[in-house]
């Protein structure tokens, strides 16, 4: 246990002994922790605290942006704007995949680069 953890534990014990935590809305009730399979177990409580404070983990923020971009893509008719939104969407999906996987193997990276080059070549040929 680090010195920070020891100090935190000591402060929590003191607050409990002094009754400072008795009037909390969820006092005596179990915490309802959200299932976060991609968040390491030791970080889940911290993520929950941040979420309750209005902050989202990076992967959740990316998921929200992806949903918004997909909805926007479905509603846009102008081709240039659709291409711009699709590129942003692909970027967000790639970032999310990288966050979830943490790193690509060299083989996966090569497959991605090949697909990317092919796709970029198709877009250039269409214009």
N, C-alpha and C positions, 0 to 999 in steps of 0.2 A: 504494500500500500504506500503510495507516494505521500509526501508531506502535505500536498494540497488536499488529497482525499482524507487524510487524518484530521486536518483542520475543519474540513466540511463536515465530517462525521461528528466532531466535537461540537460544532455550532448547532447542528441538528439536534443532538442530545440535549444541549443546554436549552434550546427553544422548546423542546418537548417537556422538559422538567419544569420550565417556567410557565407552561400552558399557552405559549404564544401560537401554537398550532391547533388548539382545541376548537376554534370557531371557523375553521376552514369548511367550505361547502361540501367537500367529499371526505371529511374526516371519518375514519373508521370504515370506509368503503374501499373495495379493491379498485386499483387503477384499471381502466379499460384501455389496454395498449392495442393500437392498430397493428394488424398483421403486416409486417414489412419484410418479406422474404429476401429482398435484395439489399437490405441494410444489415450490416453486421450486428449481432445481438448486443454487443457492448455499446452500440450507438443508438439503439432503438429508443431508449428513454430520452436521450438528448433530442432526437428528432421529434419525438412527441411533444416535448416542451416547446421546441421551436414552432411546431405546427400549431399548437394551442395559442401561441403568441402571434400567429398570423404569418409565419415564415414557412416556406415549403422546402424540402430537400431538393437539390438540383434536378434529380430525375423526375420528381413530381411536377416541378415547374415546367420541365421540358414536355412532359405528357400533356399538361394543360395547353401549352402552346401548339402542340401537334394537333390536338382536337380542334382548336380554334382555326388553325391554318387549313385543315381538311374541310371544315365547314365553309370557310372563305373561298377555298378553291372550287367547291361545288356551286357557289353562287356567282362567281365571276365569269363573264362571257368573253371579254376581250382577251385574245390569244397572248399578247405580250405580257399582260398582267398575270394570266394563268401560269405562264412560264416562270415569271419572277416568283410567284407564290410557291410553285412546285419546287423550285430550287431551294427556297427557304425551308419548306417542309422536309425535303430530302436532307438538308443540313441538320435540322433538328432531330430527325430520325437517326441519322448517323451518330450524332452526339449522344443521344439516349442509348443507342446500342453500345457505344464505347464505354459509357458510364456503367451500363449493366454488366458488360463483359470485362471491363477494365483494360483489356488489350487484345488485339487481334494477333493470331499466329501469322507467321510470314506467308503461309499458304493462303489464309483468308485475306490477308492484305493484298496479295497479288490478284486474287479473284476480284476483290473490290476495285482495284486500280484498273483492271481490264474492263470491267463493266462500266466504270466511270468514263474511261477513254472512249469506249464504244458509244455510250450515251451522249457524250459531248460531241463526238463526231457526227452523230445523227442530228443533233440540234443545229450544228453549224451547217450541215447539208440542207436542212429544211429552210433556212433563211436565205 
